[in-house]
Amino acid sequence: MIRSQIVWLCLFLATGSLTGADNELSPQESAEGWQLLFDGKTTTGWMSPKGKPLPQTHVQDGSLNPHRCDYMLTHEKVWGNYRLALDFKISPKCNSGLFLRTYPLTPRPGRDVGFNGLEIAIDDTQNAGYHDTGALYDLSKPKSNAMKPAGQWNHMEVLSDGPLIVVLLNGTEVNRVDLDLFQSPNLRPDGTMHKFDTVFKDHPRKGHIGLQDHGSDCWYKNIKIQPKK
């Protein structure tokens, strides 16, 4: 890890949760280069993964609910390295996820668009496996399940920086993944199998951010990004 990456990671871990009014930037956040990805009122900046505009019904009480969208609410911009922060809550038995680096948005034959990205799992479970909240879905288990019960708001922060993905949930680091270690399709670094026929060492290190709909209500707000300079 180069020195600039270490410094940026230390700042990420030290800053902790962002505060302020919902769906607004504080003066400090603005000065630090944060950008809002959701204005709390409209679907401006968001689309279906097929590039179609979204109905305003996805905005509910100052949050975005991806349920009944076309697989995931997709932010229109392509992002490289960044720090991302958001709050989420889920309904009972919910299965959702936060997609990173989804690129391109055209799915391969026989695959959904999720195979083009990385998913941080968000699920109504109490375990800490490959498909539980904080996992890099099917690739890396979380160290613990730090999610609050369904119906309560959780705060998540993600560092996406070159090969490094770090996930903080409610102030606890739950996952840290070096994608350079994923050098073969369908294999984790420890030799166990995963579902993706992708060499993640070579996966694009830029792409779209997405909020997954997997058949249940879930809500996202305070979605903010700080691109790496």
N, C-alpha and C positions, 0 to 999 in steps of 0.2 A: 504494500500500500504506500503510495507516494505521500510526501509530507502534506501537500495541500488537501488531500483527501482525509488524512488523519485530523487535521485542524477542523475541517468542515464537519466531520463526524463528531468530534468532541463538542462543538457548538450545538449540534443537533441533540446530543444526549443531555447536555447541560441546561438547555433552554426550558425544557419541560412543556407543559400544556400551555396553549395560547389562551388568552382571556379577552373579554370584551363582549359587546352586544352581539347577538346572533346575526350571522351573515353580514358582518361589517368588519372593516379593518381598523385597528387602533392606529393612532399616529405612529407609534413605535413600529408596528408591523409594516405600515406603508414605507417608513424610512428604511426598514430592513429588506425591502424588495418583495414583500408578499403580495400576491394577487388573489382576488376572490374568483372562484370558478362558478359560484352560484349566488345570485342576488337575493334569494329568499322569496322572490315574488313571481318569477317567470322561468321558462326553460331556455332562455337566451344562452347561447353557447353550447347547448346540448342537442343531440340528435340520436336517431337510431343508428346502429352500426352500418346500415345501408345508406346513410346520409339523409334520411328523411326527417323533416321537422317533427317535433313532439307536441302533442296536445298539452294544454296548460293543466289538465287534470292530474298530471304527475307532480304538480306543486300542491302540497297539503300542509297547512299550518306552518309555513316557513321552512319546509323541508322538501326534498325530492324523494318520491317513492317510485322506484323503477318497476313495480309490479304491473304486469300487462303491457310492458313495452316489448320491443323486438329483441329479446335476449339480454340486452344491457343498455342503459342510458350511457351514451358515449360522448365524451367531451370532444368538441370539434377540432381542437388543436393537437398537434404532435409535440410531445415534450421529451427532452433529453434527460439530463441529470437534475434532480430537484429534491426538495423536502416537501412532503404533502401532509396536510392535517385535515381531519374531519371529525364530526360526531355522528354516531349512528345508533339507532335502536331497532330491534327486530320484533316481530310478532312470534307467538309460540309456534314451535316446530319449523321456524323459518330456515331457509337455505338461501344464502346470498353470497356476495363476494365483491371485493374491490379488485378490478383489473388494472394492470400496469403494462406499459410497453406493448399494447395491442397494435401490431403492425405486420402487414397491411390490414385493412378492414375487409378485404375480399377473402372469404374462407377457401381453404383448399377443398378439392372434391371429396365429398364424404365426411367432412369435418365441419364443426361449427366454428364461429369466429373466435371462440375462447381458446382454441388451439394455437392462435396467433399471438397470444399474450401470456402474462403471468397473473395468477389469481391469488390474492390473499383471502382465505376462506373466512366467512362470517356465518356461523350456524348456531342454532339453539341446541347446544350440547354441553356437557360438562367434562368432556375428555380432552386430551391433548395429543391427538393423532394427526395423520396426514390430511384429514378432511375437516378438522375442527378449527374454531376461530383462532386466527393468528398463524395458521399454517400457510406456507407457500404451497398451494394445493397440489397434493400428491408428490411433492418434491422434498419438503422439509417440514418436520413436525415443530410445533411451538414448544418452548421450554415449559410452559404452563398455560392453563386456560384462565386468562385474567379478565374474561368478559363478565359483565353484570347480567343478572337475569333478564329474560325477555320483558320488554316494556320499559326498561331503564336505558338512559342515554350512556353511551360509551365514547371515550375519546381515543382516536387512533392517529398515530403519526408514522410516516413511512419515509425512509431515506432510500432513494434510487440513484445510485452513483456508480457508473461503470459496472463492474461485475458484482457490486455489493448491494444487497437489499437488506435493510434493517427495519423491523416492525416493533413499535412501542404501542402497548395497549393499556390504557388507564395508568400511564406512568411507568409501566414495567416493560423492559425489553423482553419480548417473547420469541423473537426469531432474528437470526443473522445468517445470511446465505451468501456464499461466494460462488457465483455462477460459473466462474472459470474452472471449478472442480467438476462440473457436469460435462464430461468430455465424450459421452457416447449416448446415442438415442436409447430411451427406455431404461436407463441405468442411473441410479443415484451414486454418489461418490463411494458409498460403502458396498456397492455391488448389488444391492437389492433393486427390484424392478419398479418402475413407475409407468404410467399410462401413455406418456407423450413420446412420439417418434421424432423427437427434436434433440439436437445437440445444443443445450442451453449456453454453452460456452460461446457459441456462434449466433445466439439469438439477438435480434436487433436491440440496441440499447437506447432506443427511443420508441415512441408510440403513443397511442391514445389511452386515456384513463377512462374506465367504465365502471358503472354500478350495476351489478348483475340482478336480473329477475329470474328466479328459479321457482316461481309459482306461489310466492308468499309476500305479504306486505312487509316492507322494511322502509326505513326513513333515514335520510342523510341530510346534514346541514353543516354550516360553518366549513365549507369545503374551500381550502386555501392552499396555494402553492407558492413556494419560494424557489424559483429556478436558480441553479448554480451558475455563478458568473464564470 
